[in-house]
Amino acid sequence: MNRRDFGKTMLLAGAAALLSPSVLLAAAEGPTLKAIRERGTLRIGVFAGTEPYYHKNLATGEWEGFCVAMGQDFAQYIGVKLEPVETTWGNAVIDLQSNKIDMMFGLSDNPERAKVVDFSKALMDNTFTLVARKDLTVTTWEEMNRPEMRVAVDLGSTQDNFARKTLPNCTLVALKSADETILALQSGRADAIIQVALLAVVTTKNLAQVSKLIIPEPQSSQPTTIGVRRDPNGEFRDFVDTWLAERRKEGKVSNWIVDSLALVGVDKSTLPANLTF
């Protein structure tokens, strides 16, 4: 480097040093966060029938649940209002990619999704379980991997992907929504529903007369993350990860989850001993 280039480098370094921390942070935030701030709202995906992730209070029209609580906190963190946008697990990635929403809490990472959107670090590790008819006595996934076993899943969900990979020989009852899988179990069209644990404890409570919770062996789980719009260099993902690390350290993430179970009438003390999140 000659003297002239060295002088330019030092001049630029000096100018950077004079910038305030907020200006430097803004430069690193990326286009997604910039657009959210300019709009004044954070758009998160929500949909009914997925308690305790998301719950719509029919009396007030307000959205509740632990993912909504996280969305509200992040919106406050960046100084904007929360804007819930209805979607589904199957459509969430498309909605992120098409700029309909900015974040989807409770979304699971996989290689295909990761081609078009970014994912945060794990919120929690969610175990795959069965909400099964009362008389079903299976204890392993292999026992479910038979044509006579009718297994219901909601299309495009993590459960759907898990079933196609783990139970290729079962009779898969793939339906549009989680509510439809519950109806399939109640009507006898399905022997069991595959749900991640946080959903399954709620479904089993609501269907206590006709169903039971089974945690088949070997236990299998899926990290639950936050899907976010992709920035050129992952700026929004990195910003979200910084916020998430702070909230984890403060114990707020686990508190949001526990509080959400109370919202749907599930006492933490009633959970199976071998069930962890």
C-alpha positions as CSV (number, residue, x, y, z in Angstrom):
1,M,0.0,0.0,0.0
2,N,1.4,3.4,-1.0
3,R,1.3,6.6,1.1
4,R,-1.7,7.9,-0.8
5,D,-3.8,4.7,-0.3
6,F,-2.7,4.5,3.3
7,G,-3.9,8.0,3.9
8,K,-7.3,7.3,2.4
9,T,-7.7,4.2,4.6
10,M,-6.8,6.1,7.8
11,L,-9.2,8.9,6.8
12,L,-12.1,6.4,6.3
13,A,-11.2,4.7,9.6
14,G,-11.3,8.1,11.4
15,A,-14.7,9.0,9.9
16,A,-16.1,5.6,11.0
17,A,-14.9,6.2,14.5
18,L,-16.8,9.5,14.6
19,L,-20.1,7.8,13.7
20,S,-22.4,7.1,16.6
21,P,-23.0,3.5,17.7
22,S,-26.7,3.8,16.5
23,V,-25.6,4.8,13.0
24,L,-23.1,1.9,12.8
25,L,-25.9,-0.5,14.0
26,A,-28.3,0.8,11.4
27,A,-25.7,0.2,8.7
28,A,-25.5,-3.4,9.8
29,E,-29.3,-4.0,10.2
30,G,-30.0,-4.8,6.6
31,P,-33.0,-4.1,4.3
32,T,-35.6,-6.1,6.2
33,L,-35.3,-4.4,9.5
34,K,-35.0,-1.0,7.7
35,A,-38.3,-1.7,5.9
36,I,-40.0,-2.8,9.2
37,R,-38.9,0.4,10.9
38,E,-40.1,2.6,8.0
39,R,-43.5,0.7,7.9
40,G,-43.9,1.0,11.7
41,T,-45.2,-2.6,12.0
42,L,-43.7,-6.0,12.4
43,R,-45.8,-8.6,10.4
44,I,-45.8,-12.1,12.0
45,G,-47.7,-15.1,10.7
46,V,-50.5,-16.4,12.9
47,F,-53.2,-19.0,12.5
48,A,-56.0,-20.5,14.6
49,G,-56.1,-24.1,15.9
50,T,-52.5,-24.2,17.0
51,E,-52.7,-23.5,20.7
52,P,-50.5,-22.8,22.6
53,Y,-48.4,-21.3,19.7
54,Y,-51.3,-19.1,18.4
55,H,-54.8,-18.6,19.7
56,K,-57.4,-16.1,18.6
57,N,-59.6,-14.8,21.4
58,L,-63.0,-14.8,19.7
59,A,-64.4,-12.4,22.2
60,T,-61.8,-9.7,21.6
61,G,-60.3,-10.6,18.2
62,E,-56.9,-10.5,19.8
63,W,-54.2,-13.1,19.2
64,E,-52.5,-14.8,22.1
65,G,-50.0,-17.7,22.7
66,F,-46.3,-17.9,23.2
67,C,-45.3,-17.1,19.7
68,V,-47.5,-14.0,19.8
69,A,-45.9,-13.0,23.1
70,M,-42.5,-13.3,21.5
71,G,-43.6,-11.3,18.5
72,Q,-44.9,-8.5,20.8
73,D,-41.7,-8.4,22.7
74,F,-39.6,-8.3,19.5
75,A,-41.8,-5.5,18.1
76,Q,-41.3,-3.5,21.3
77,Y,-37.5,-4.2,21.1
78,I,-37.3,-2.5,17.7
79,G,-39.9,0.2,18.5
80,V,-42.8,-0.8,16.2
81,K,-46.3,-2.2,16.5
82,L,-47.2,-5.9,16.0
83,E,-49.3,-6.8,13.0
84,P,-50.6,-10.4,12.9
85,V,-51.2,-11.8,9.4
86,E,-53.1,-15.1,9.0
87,T,-51.3,-17.9,7.3
88,T,-50.6,-21.7,7.7
89,W,-47.6,-23.8,8.4
90,G,-47.6,-24.8,4.8
91,N,-47.8,-21.3,3.4
92,A,-45.5,-19.5,5.9
93,V,-42.3,-19.9,3.8
94,I,-44.1,-18.6,0.7
95,D,-45.5,-15.7,2.7
96,L,-42.0,-14.9,4.0
97,Q,-40.5,-15.1,0.5
98,S,-43.2,-13.0,-1.1
99,N,-42.9,-10.2,1.6
100,K,-46.3,-10.9,3.0
101,I,-44.8,-11.4,6.5
102,D,-41.5,-10.6,8.1
103,M,-41.3,-13.4,10.7
104,M,-42.9,-16.8,11.5
105,F,-42.4,-18.0,15.0
106,G,-42.4,-21.7,15.7
107,L,-41.2,-22.7,12.2
108,S,-38.8,-25.7,11.8
109,D,-35.7,-25.4,9.6
110,N,-35.1,-27.9,6.8
111,P,-32.8,-27.8,3.7
112,E,-35.6,-27.0,1.2
113,R,-36.9,-24.1,3.3
114,A,-33.4,-22.8,4.0
115,K,-32.9,-22.2,0.2
116,V,-35.3,-19.3,0.3
117,V,-35.6,-18.0,3.9
118,D,-33.4,-17.7,6.9
119,F,-33.8,-19.4,10.3
120,S,-32.9,-18.2,13.8
121,K,-31.1,-20.4,16.3
122,A,-33.4,-22.9,18.1
123,L,-36.2,-21.6,20.3
124,M,-36.7,-25.1,21.8
125,D,-36.4,-28.8,20.9
126,N,-39.9,-30.2,20.2
127,T,-40.5,-33.9,20.5
128,F,-42.6,-35.8,18.0
129,T,-45.5,-37.6,19.6
130,L,-48.8,-39.4,18.8
131,V,-52.2,-38.4,19.9
132,A,-53.8,-41.8,19.5
133,R,-57.1,-43.6,20.1
134,K,-57.4,-44.9,23.6
135,D,-57.0,-48.6,22.7
136,L,-53.8,-48.1,20.6
137,T,-50.9,-49.8,22.4
138,V,-47.9,-49.0,20.3
139,T,-44.6,-48.0,22.0
140,T,-42.3,-47.5,18.9
141,W,-42.4,-45.7,15.6
142,E,-41.8,-49.0,13.8
143,E,-45.1,-50.3,15.1
144,M,-46.8,-47.4,13.4
145,N,-45.0,-48.1,10.1
146,R,-47.6,-50.5,8.7
147,P,-50.3,-50.1,6.1
148,E,-53.1,-50.8,8.6
149,M,-52.0,-47.8,10.7
150,R,-53.8,-44.6,9.6
151,V,-51.8,-41.6,10.6
152,A,-53.2,-38.1,10.3
153,V,-51.0,-35.0,9.6
154,D,-51.6,-31.4,8.5
155,L,-50.1,-30.8,5.0
156,G,-46.9,-28.9,4.7
157,S,-46.2,-29.1,8.4
158,T,-43.1,-30.5,10.3
159,Q,-45.3,-33.5,11.2
160,D,-46.1,-34.1,7.6
161,N,-42.4,-34.2,6.7
162,F,-41.5,-36.4,9.6
163,A,-44.3,-38.9,8.8
164,R,-43.2,-39.2,5.2
165,K,-39.6,-39.9,6.2
166,T,-40.2,-42.1,9.3
167,L,-43.4,-43.9,8.4
168,P,-43.3,-44.6,4.6
169,N,-45.4,-47.7,4.9
170,C,-48.3,-46.3,7.0
171,T,-51.6,-45.1,5.5
172,L,-51.0,-41.3,5.6
173,V,-54.1,-39.2,6.1
174,A,-52.8,-35.8,4.9
175,L,-55.3,-33.0,5.6
176,K,-55.4,-29.3,5.1
177,S,-55.3,-28.2,8.8
178,A,-54.6,-29.4,12.3
179,D,-58.4,-29.1,13.1
180,E,-59.1,-31.5,10.3
181,T,-56.7,-34.1,11.7
182,I,-58.5,-33.9,15.0
183,L,-61.8,-34.5,13.4
184,A,-60.3,-37.5,11.6
185,L,-59.2,-39.0,14.9
186,Q,-62.6,-38.3,16.5
187,S,-64.5,-39.8,13.5
188,G,-62.4,-42.9,13.3
189,R,-60.8,-42.0,10.0
190,A,-57.4,-42.0,11.6
191,D,-55.8,-44.1,14.4
192,A,-53.4,-41.4,15.5
193,I,-52.3,-37.9,14.8
194,I,-48.6,-37.0,14.7
195,Q,-48.0,-33.7,16.6
196,V,-45.0,-32.0,18.2
197,A,-45.2,-32.2,22.0
198,L,-46.3,-28.6,22.6
199,L,-49.4,-29.1,20.5
200,A,-50.0,-32.7,21.5
201,V,-50.4,-31.9,25.2
202,V,-53.2,-29.5,24.4
203,T,-54.9,-31.8,21.9
204,T,-54.8,-34.8,24.3
205,K,-56.3,-32.6,27.1
206,N,-59.1,-31.5,24.8
207,L,-59.8,-35.1,23.6
208,A,-59.3,-36.8,26.9
209,Q,-62.3,-39.0,26.5
210,V,-61.1,-40.6,23.2
211,S,-57.4,-40.2,23.0
212,K,-54.1,-40.6,24.9
213,L,-50.6,-39.2,24.4
214,I,-47.8,-41.6,23.3
215,I,-44.1,-40.7,23.0
216,P,-42.8,-43.5,20.8
217,E,-39.3,-44.8,20.9
218,P,-36.7,-44.0,19.7
219,Q,-37.6,-40.4,20.7
220,S,-37.2,-38.0,17.8
221,S,-37.4,-34.2,18.0
222,Q,-37.1,-31.1,15.7
223,P,-35.6,-27.8,16.7
224,T,-38.2,-25.1,16.6
225,T,-36.9,-21.8,15.2
226,I,-38.0,-18.5,13.9
227,G,-38.3,-18.2,10.1
228,V,-37.3,-14.7,8.8
229,R,-37.1,-12.9,5.5
230,R,-33.7,-13.4,3.9
231,D,-31.3,-10.4,3.7
232,P,-28.3,-10.5,1.4
233,N,-25.9,-11.2,4.2
234,G,-28.3,-12.6,6.8
235,E,-28.5,-9.3,8.7
236,F,-32.0,-9.7,9.9
237,R,-31.4,-13.3,11.1
238,D,-28.3,-12.2,13.0
239,F,-30.3,-9.3,14.6
240,V,-33.0,-11.7,15.7
241,D,-30.4,-14.1,17.1
242,T,-29.0,-11.4,19.2
243,W,-32.4,-10.6,20.7
244,L,-33.2,-14.3,21.2
245,A,-29.9,-14.8,23.1
246,E,-30.8,-12.0,25.4
247,R,-34.3,-13.3,26.1
248,R,-33.0,-16.8,26.7
249,K,-30.4,-15.5,29.2
250,E,-33.2,-13.7,31.0
251,G,-35.3,-16.9,31.1
252,K,-38.1,-15.2,29.2
253,V,-38.4,-17.9,26.5
254,S,-39.2,-20.7,28.9
255,N,-41.6,-18.4,30.8
256,W,-43.5,-17.6,27.6
257,I,-43.9,-21.3,26.9
258,V,-45.1,-22.2,30.4
259,D,-47.5,-19.2,30.4
260,S,-48.9,-20.4,27.1
261,L,-49.7,-23.8,28.5
262,A,-51.7,-22.2,31.3
263,L,-53.6,-20.2,28.6
264,V,-55.1,-23.5,27.3
265,G,-55.6,-25.1,30.8
266,V,-52.5,-27.4,30.8
267,D,-50.7,-27.6,34.1
268,K,-47.0,-28.2,33.7
269,S,-47.0,-30.7,36.5
270,T,-49.3,-33.0,34.5
271,L,-46.9,-33.4,31.6
272,P,-45.2,-36.9,31.1
273,A,-41.9,-37.2,33.0
274,N,-40.0,-38.2,29.8
275,L,-41.3,-35.2,27.9
276,T,-39.0,-32.2,27.4
277,F,-39.1,-29.1,25.3
